[in-house]
Amino acid sequence: MTLGVLAVLAMLFVMFAGFWTDWLWYRSLHYSSVFSTTLKTKIGLFFVFGVLMATAVGINIWLAHRLRPPLSAMSMEQQSLDRYRMGIAPFKKWVLLAVTALVGLIAGASAAGQWRIWLLWVNGVPFGQKDPQFHKDVAFYAFDLPWYRFLLSFGFAATVLSLIAAALVHYLYGGLRVTSPGARATAAATGHLSVLLGVFVALKAVAYWLDRYGLAVKSSDFKATGNWTGLRYVDANAYLPAKTILFCIAAICAVLFFATLWRRTWQLPVIGFGLMVLSAILIGGLYPAIVQKFQVQPNEQAKEAPYIQKNIEATRQAYGIDDSKVADYSGKNDSEGGEKLRKDANTTASYRLIDPSVISPTFQQLQQERKYYQFPSTLDVDRYKGADGKDQDTVVGVRELNLNGIPKRNWINDHFTYTHGYGMVAAKGTTTDPNADPAGSPDFTESGLPTKSSSGGGVGTYKQQVYYGEKTDQYSIVGGPQKELDYEKNGEKTTSYQGKSGVSLSNPVNRAAYAVAFGEPQILYSGAIGDGSRILYNRTPKERVEKVAPWLTIDGDAYPAVVGGRIKWVVDAYTTTNGYPYASRTTLGDSTADSLSDGDRSVVAQQNKVNYIRNSVKATVDAYDGTVKLYEWDTKDPVLKTWEKAFPGTVEPKEKISKDLMEHLRYPQDLFKVQRELLTRYHVTDPTQFYSGSDAWQVPEDPTHKDGNAVPPYYLSMKMPDQKGQTFSLTTTFTPNGRPNLGAFMSIDADANSKDYGTIRLLKVTSNVPGPQQVQSELNGDPEVAEFVRNLRGTDSDIEYGNLLTVPLDNGFLYIEPVYARGGSANYPLLKKVGVSYGKETVFKDTLGEALDAVFGESSGEHQPPGDGGQEPPSSANPTVKEALKDAQEAYQAGQDALQKQPQDWEAYGRAQDDLRNALNRAAKAEAKAGEKPGQKQNQPQSQSTDGSGKKGG
């Protein structure tokens, strides 16, 4: 008895621990209303539908027992049942309670899982749009119809269970007979069961009626389009009238079943039921097949055209692609290069040579600093101010904790000492560092441990401890007696967490609950936990946002930004539904997969099938204290408004987004990938052309990877033909279905501050232009590439291709691809070459400037673009300039030699810096004088600031 009681108490405490720790976590984030609303809804649905199910089954069992015949027939069948009747007799009430409790628990648990459907139904907001067939608001299909279907399925379940239970009781007590002579059922049993069958058939009638509306959101295969949602010709002209007729037949059949209460015969109900089954086969199955075969197939294109048009319009509206700006674009420039093309190439885009999917090992090698830190395998692209005060595309990565690199693994080190990452590292996206050794290294604007900004840019002053991040998936206990490892300017130090996040472990009940929840008994008795100790868990940005807003679908790529002196993780979140009439469905996991997809960059709920999506919420997670903020982004989205009614106060208005945060918000990649997948077919708005599929596109495979996955979209500052200046954009390419040449180019304005934010621009290529795979093949076949690869292999190195960027330029397309070398003395990627293709020209050079000069046949000179691989423009053959630069190099080396001495020779270093400054001034003046034209005022040379080491900063 004692062991049994202890076992029950242990089970109850385990259940309590799960509930209590969840409540404490939500309360620590000030989102307890989400927990309480969700919990109350689940409990309410559990009890209401559990009680309804238990009551329905219980009443029918009781009624069947009450309607039992007073005397059972004297037959072998009834005599064998006597033993069961006698065995059950003393426990009738307990059996009734047990059966009803069991079905009630199962039904209640099932109903509790429908809390989202209930909240959407009870808080639904109209869309303001009506479907073209039944003229009902979209909200009916998105919010109401799912709830009605749940009620219908619950009604069917309750009726079937009641029917089975009642039939068993009637059989047990003689109301139904199988082998006994005479009538097979008593009048009471006949009346009781016929009513239940009548309820079942009545529910079937309701199901037929709802099925009429369900046709608007029904998925089917259509050979012309593949996945199809909504009515087609056969649905509107065969299935729809068939459902209406079957509804009427089922309603009549239900009345006949109810009539047995007076007639006490099964004859009419059985005839009616048989008629309903026969009608379902003939009217619901055979008739539509005949219509499809003899009316639709002989002239399918004409018959389906009106319905294809509805599907096109609904799909484009549901995915936000209906306002796409489509323009024809030649894709070919017949000129043979020249100064204008060379100038335009400089201003069309800021060519990102630093590929965030390639350069992570380089960040790891040069900026990891300690083995117990790491960077994500794919870095992020953001915008920060350069030395000139203008935005520059920047590759950023947060230095997060890596437990596998801890020198000695134990519970204290894993969870108390090594608790957080440190700092965010940033590098210019368009250049490499001209003074770096080895050459080709990123030009870091934020680096070191702790990180510091360079004179060429940076992210500003910020709190560098990273307690919450994409790689931080273990729990940590902070703020107590045990100190944590941290850093300051002079090196390592210890610290104690000062943030307010996490749950206090000062309370012994909390410690016991977490010891049980995490399966770690040491939490209960460890001396490392004391006053002030707090436990941090659920630490990845996506996980935190998903838990505080379980009604949102989370983007696969959270990215860091320095906002207001703190590292903030920005998380894009979506509202979705699969109930938008006529809009084709897509599976998020399939639509968002590309060559960079991995476990860290997968969309949350990726197997969800949806046919409506909006980026309705921008969320932030503070990297230091884990604070989660949800901001309204799409102010017109009815799905978001519905959830805001269900969870009031959880989403802050758009006006609360700070100016600093707005600078870093961007168009989300996963939504872009969903839209581009739909646009492969739904860029066509003519139903006849759509049916033929003659203009269908496909997303090309990534030519820089061999896995056969789709090319990822690229963030890039560029301008489209109809734009006056560069805009931070998200871009991709399309190829014609089954062909390698370029079919279209897609760009979307990704800058949240832009008035055209979210505008989709499509350039439909009208000429035969090489696609990404063909350009990659041409580049691979270039003799210079072959020689480069041969030389690399000789040094035990290998080639690694970066992102193949595509940019529209003067009626043509400019392809730019950075090429990295990896291996030898530096076993991490370093930018060594740049491949450029335009028209029929494909070149492979050391720098972007050289490559552009070669492809356009023009000297770069004053047209040198900012993204020239970190190399300076070639100066004129002025001997004064050469001599001055030689002196500058010698002075720089003299300064470095002075610093290498022990002790350091600061006097010699100072003289070297003076010599360096004088040499650079002489070079600048000579360069300016050489560039002066007759009759023109001398232009001021571009200023070149230097830091203490003599490195260029501008």
KATA-V621972 format. One line per field, one symbol per residue. ss: DSSP state (2 for helix, 1 for strand, 0 for the rest). psi: psi as a letter, one per 30 degrees, with the letter a starting at -180 (. if undefined). A space follows every 50 residues. Layout:
ss->???
psi->???
//
This chain:
ss->02222222222222222222222222220002222222222222222222 22222222222222220000000002222222222222200222222222 22222222222200222222222000000100000012222222222222 22222222222222222222220001000000001022222222222222 22222222222222222011110001111000222222222222222222 22222222222220002222222222222222222222222222222222 22222222222222222200000011111010000000222222222211 00000000022222222000001100000111111100001111111101 10222000002222222000110111111111000000000111111000 01100010000010110000000001110000011111001111100000 00110002222222222000022220000000011100002222222200 00110000111110011111111111100000000112222000000022 20000000110111111111110000011111000002222222220000 01022200222200010022222222222222000022222200001100 10000000010001111100000000111111111100000111111110 10000000011111100000022222222200222222222222001111 11111111100111111111111001111111111111001111100222 22222200002220000000000000002222222222222222222222 00000222222222222222222222222220000000000000010000 0100
psi->eeeeeeeeeeeeeeeeeeeeeeeeeeeffhhfeeeeeeeeeeeeeeeefe eeeeeeeeeeeeeeeegkkeklkileeeeffeeeeeefefgeeeeeeeee eeeeeeeeeeeefgeeeeeeefgkkkfgkklfefhkkffeeeeeeeeeee eeeeeeeeeeeeeeeeeeeeeeggfkkefklakfkleeeeeeeeeeeeee eeeeeeeeeefeffffgkklkjfffbkkkakaeeeefeeeeeeeeeeeee eeeeeeeffffefhkfeeeeeeeeeeeeeeeeefeeeeeeeeefeeefhe eeefeeeeeeeeeeeeeeghgfgkjkkkkefkjflhaleeeeeeeefelj jjfjjffefefeeeefgeekfgllllfkalkaklkafgflkkkkklkkjl kjffgkejkleeeefeejflajlkkkkkfflljfgljllglljkfjlljl klklfgaagaklkfkjfklfgigllkjlfaekllkalaegallllkkglg llkkgfkeeeeeeeeeeghjffeegkffkakfkkkklifkeeeeeeefif glkklfjkklkjkhgkkkkkkkkkkllggjkfkklkkeeefgkafgkaff hkkkhfgkklgkkkifkklkkkfeggkkkkkkejffjfeeeeeeeeikff klleffkleeefffklkkeeeeeeeeeeffegfkfkeeeeefgfgkllkl ljfflgfgllkllkkkjlklfglflkkjlklllllkjglflkelkkkkjf jffkfgkfkkkkjjkfljkkleeeeeeeeefkeeeeeeeeeeefghllkk kakjkkkkjhfakkkkjkklkkabfjhlkkkelkkkkkbfkkljleleee eeeeffgkkebfgklfhhggklkkllhjeeeeeeeeeeeeeeeeeeeeff ljlkifeeeeeeeeeeeeeeeeeeeeeeeefklkgkkkkklkkjlkaffg kkf.
//
